[in-house]
Amino acid sequence: MYLEDLYVQPGHRGRGFGRELLRTLAAVCVQRGYSRLEWSVLDWNTPSIEFYRAAGATPMDDWTVFRLTDDALATFARPR
């Protein structure tokens, strides 16, 4: 399962809501027989990285995110 965004409003952080949301998704993965739960985090987002590591998640250092946007997206989309 790929998690696009996990966001807890600042006023609600530190109460375990993020952990419970992530735990619930992990439980869904286990129930459905999925082999992993995966997401991305910006490398400057230290609090989130620490949270994910504390949950037992490991970073996938071998992978690089690629993105097509704007002109490059439109150019690549054109048939040749």
C-alpha positions as CSV (number, residue, x, y, z in Angstrom):
1,M,0.0,0.0,0.0
2,Y,1.3,3.5,-0.8
3,L,0.4,6.3,1.6
4,E,0.3,9.6,-0.2
5,D,0.1,12.0,2.8
6,L,-0.2,11.6,6.5
7,Y,-0.8,15.0,8.1
8,V,-1.8,15.8,11.6
9,Q,-2.6,19.5,12.3
10,P,0.0,21.1,14.6
11,G,-2.5,21.6,17.4
12,H,-3.3,17.9,17.5
13,R,0.3,16.6,17.3
14,G,1.8,14.7,20.2
15,R,-1.4,12.9,21.1
16,G,-0.8,9.7,19.2
17,F,-3.1,10.4,16.3
18,G,-0.4,10.0,13.7
19,R,0.8,6.8,15.3
20,E,-2.8,5.4,15.4
21,L,-3.4,6.4,11.7
22,L,-0.2,4.7,10.6
23,R,-0.9,1.7,12.8
24,T,-4.4,1.3,11.4
25,L,-3.0,1.4,7.8
26,A,-0.4,-1.3,8.8
27,A,-3.3,-3.4,10.2
28,V,-5.2,-3.1,6.9
29,C,-2.0,-4.2,5.1
30,V,-1.7,-7.3,7.3
31,Q,-5.4,-8.1,7.0
32,R,-5.2,-8.0,3.2
33,G,-2.0,-9.9,2.9
34,Y,0.0,-6.9,1.6
35,S,3.8,-7.2,2.0
36,R,4.5,-3.5,2.7
37,L,3.3,0.0,3.5
38,E,5.3,2.6,1.8
39,W,5.4,6.4,1.7
40,S,7.8,9.3,1.0
41,V,9.1,12.0,3.2
42,L,11.2,15.1,2.4
43,D,14.7,14.7,3.6
44,W,14.6,18.0,5.6
45,N,11.5,16.8,7.6
46,T,13.4,15.6,10.6
47,P,10.5,15.3,13.1
48,S,8.6,13.1,10.6
49,I,11.7,11.0,9.9
50,E,12.3,10.4,13.6
51,F,8.6,9.5,14.0
52,Y,8.8,7.0,11.2
53,R,12.0,5.5,12.5
54,A,10.5,5.1,15.9
55,A,7.6,3.2,14.3
56,G,10.2,0.8,12.9
57,A,10.2,2.1,9.3
58,T,13.5,2.0,7.4
59,P,14.5,4.5,4.7
60,M,15.0,3.3,1.2
61,D,18.3,5.0,0.5
62,D,18.7,3.2,-2.8
63,W,15.7,5.0,-4.4
64,T,15.5,8.4,-6.0
65,V,12.2,10.2,-6.7
66,F,11.7,11.4,-10.3
67,R,9.1,13.9,-11.4
68,L,7.9,15.3,-14.7
69,T,6.2,18.7,-14.5
70,D,5.2,21.7,-16.6
71,D,6.9,21.9,-20.0
72,A,8.8,18.6,-19.5
73,L,5.5,16.8,-18.8
74,A,3.8,18.3,-21.8
75,T,6.7,17.6,-24.1
76,F,7.0,14.0,-23.0
77,A,3.3,13.4,-23.4
78,R,3.3,14.4,-27.1
79,P,3.2,11.4,-29.4
80,R,6.3,10.9,-31.5
